[in-house]
Each structure stands twice: as structure tokens, then as C-alpha cells.
Amino acid sequence: MSKGEKRREAFDARKSQIQEDKLADWLREPIGLDLQQVPGIGPANARILAEGEGDDKVETTHQLIGKFLMLKGRDVTPIEHCDMFWHWL
């Protein structure tokens, strides 16, 4: 990276600490309300999400999925979409 070049912070699937088998298991199960059933969300993250205000308050898995979907605009690429969600989190 050259001097003066700004490093871009964004979602990077290679840095995910979620085990692929746990994610696959979660994707096969019916969606439950408990946020802590989502791989990568423990008590601390669930508490932070629940402390949001207005549309940023997330208390259920359905609300989290809804927030992800709300960020998808007509002209938003999949990479941009994941980046937007990563920044929101």
C-alpha cells in the first residue's frame, strides 16, 4: 500500500471465524427467534444489537435478517451489500 493510499475496511469472508460446519447446520434448521442461535452471535453481541434505537434495534433473528435485506438496494452488488451490513454491524 502506497503512502497516502487509504486502506479500505470491508467485509472479508476469509476473516470469518465462523466454522463452516456450524454455519451449514444453522442454515438447515428452521429460523428461531433467539439471536444467539446465529453463528457468531453470543450474549455480548446480542446485547449490543438489542441496545440499538429505532430501526437499528435488533432483538430477534428475523429482525437481523430483515435489516440485512433492507440494505439491499436495486443497484447494490452482492459485495457492496455485504460491506454495508458489515459497516452497520
Beta strands, then each sheet from edge to edge (+ up, - down):
end
